[in-house]
Amino acid sequence: MGIRIEVGDKWVITSDQYQFIPNEKKVAQSGKKTGEEWLDTIGYYPKMNQLISGLIHHHIQQSSITTLDAMAAEIERIGEMCASSIKVAE
């Protein structure tokens, strides 16, 4: 049985028997499912610490961060969000 952990309002961590899968929540913009939420897979990771690193990396690449201080603060924020979401799910 897989897991499903909501991380903030933007991501969901799921799993299968082999890996952890970070997903970004998105809303369909057209077609029969317009307005419905769907999960866009970010990657596949065998270990939770790799998943968190991958999620942070994905977020930093898509952000408009311009300083190292801002990047460090964002990494800390996402790490804390992941930790608190995982603790709540236990």
Order of alpha helices (4+ residues) and beta strands (2+ residues): beta-beta-beta-beta-alpha-alpha
